[in-house]
């Protein structure tokens, strides 16, 4: 068994060095990769959920952000992450975020 950093795991699948990996479902390296994604329906791995913490007294901001809850599909997030990947440097993170906002109808 070998240990890989998350950045190299998908590459290990592609070149045959690994048959199975764990990955974040929104990892940009998975966009366009010929892989089969399995769901961890038994909770063997801890969930990786993004969350926002809003300062006390900023309930207005919390309500504004709540409008976006559940509106971004993991597939779209994966593509946006791939666009902003530093290794390929296709787009800046800000450009990828603008693309994601347009793609998901949030802009």
Long-range contacts (C-beta under 8 A, 24 or more apart in sequence): 7-87, 10-35, 24-48, 25-74, 25-78, 26-74, 26-77, 26-78, 26-81, 27-78, 27-81, 28-78, 28-79, 28-80, 28-81, 28-82, 28-83, 28-84, 28-85, 29-82, 29-85, 30-78, 31-78, 31-79, 31-81, 31-82, 32-82, 68-106, 71-104, 71-105, 71-106, 72-100, 72-104, 72-106, 73-104, 76-100, 76-103, 76-104, 79-103
